[in-house]
Amino acid sequence: MRVLDSHLHLWSPDALTYTWLDGPLAWEFAALEIEHSRVDAATVERAVFVQAETVEDDFLAEVRWVAAQAQAAGVVAIVAGARLDRGTDTTAHLEGLAAEPLVVGVRHNLQDEPDGVAVSAVFVTGAREVAARGWTFDACVRAPQLPDIARLAGAVPELRMVLDHLGKPVVGTADAPVAPSMEWVRDLDDLARHPEVFCKLSGLPAEASGEWSAAQLEPFLDAAADAFGVERLMWGSDWPVSVIGPAEPGDPHAPADGSATYQPTARSRWADAVITWADRRGHDLDAIFWSNAEEFYRVGERSTHADAREERRRRGIRSWLRGGRA
C-alpha cells in the first residue's frame, strides 16, 4: 500500500537550535535515521515534514535544512514554523517562506500558549494571510484548547486547517487505559462541523508515553471517524516523538535503568494498528494513508515527481546490474 505520512519531524541539534529536546530525543533524526524506520506495510512511502519547534529565529533556516534532506528522506512538502501573532513581522516571514517551493503550510505551535491566543485579533489576521496564500494551518493544541480552534475556524472559514494528534486527549497507558472523555468528544464534534478542518490520526502513542495498545487507542480513532468522516482523516507517524518509551522486547540497546528509549518498530506498529482498525471498520485505507493528505496539502504533483525520480533511480540500478553481469 502507499503511505503519505502527514506528520513527520526531522531535526539536527548540530545545525539548528531547539530548547525542548532532551533524553533520547536529543539526537539527530534526519534522512539516514528515517531510512531505517520505514513503514513495513508501505510499497511507496512519502512524508509531509512538520516544523520541529526550533527557536523562532531558525524557522526559515529549518525549512532550508529540511529542503536539503527532502529527496533522501522522502519529504514532498513542508509545514513551516511561523508565529501568526507578530503583525507586520508575520507578513514578512510569510513572504520569506513563499520563496521556498516545498512550503505548503505553517504551524504556530499553540499547545503551550495561553487560552485565547488563537482567537486574538492579531492571530486571526495572520491566519487570514495564510489562507490568502492558499496554505494550510496545522493546529497543535491540547484538548482544553479545542474550543478556541473551533472559534478560529469560524473566524477564518476559508483556512484549510488540520488538527494535530486528535487534540492530544488523555489516553492513559496500555495497562491503565482511559476512555475518551465526554468533553473531548463534544469539542471534537464541534470542531468537525467546520468543513475545512481535517484531523490527523497521529500522536496518541506519545500521549501514552510509548506504553500503548491498539485496543486502548481504537475508541479515540472511532470518535475521530464519527466526527470528521473518513474523508477528513489522515495518518501521521509523529516520528520520532511518538517512538519514545519503554524498551521493546529484545532490544539489545535497552537502558539498564529502564528509562525511556527509542523504539525501533514503533512507527510501523502505529501504522499497523491504524491499518487494522480501518480495515476492520471498512474504512478506505488509501484515503486515510494517502489521498486525504495529498488533497489537503495539495502535494499530488510533488508526489508524482518523487515517484518518477525513484523509478528512474531503480531503473538505473537495474541497468547497472545488467551491465555488470554482461
BELDAKA-V679059 format. One record per run of one state. SS is the DSSP state (H for helix, E for strand, - for the rest). FROM is the first residue (numbers start at 0). TO is the last residue. If there is no record, write none. Layout:
SS_FROM_TO + SS_FROM_TO
This chain:
-_0_0 + E_1_7 + -_8_9 + E_10_10 + -_11_21 + H_22_24 + -_25_27 + E_28_28 + -_29_29 + H_30_34 + -_35_42 + E_43_49 + -_50_54 + H_55_72 + -_73_73 + E_74_80 + -_81_86 + H_87_96 + -_97_101 + E_102_106 + -_107_115 + H_116_118 + -_119_119 + H_120_131 + -_132_134 + E_135_138 + -_139_141 + H_142_154 + -_155_158 + E_159_162 + H_163_166 + -_167_170 + E_171_171 + -_172_175 + E_176_176 + -_177_180 + H_181_191 + -_192_195 + E_196_200 + -_201_202 + H_203_206 + -_207_212 + H_213_227 + -_228_228 + H_229_231 + E_232_234 + -_235_237 + E_238_238 + -_239_239 + H_240_242 + E_243_244 + -_245_259 + E_260_261 + -_262_264 + H_265_280 + -_281_283 + H_284_296 + -_297_298 + H_299_324 + -_325_325
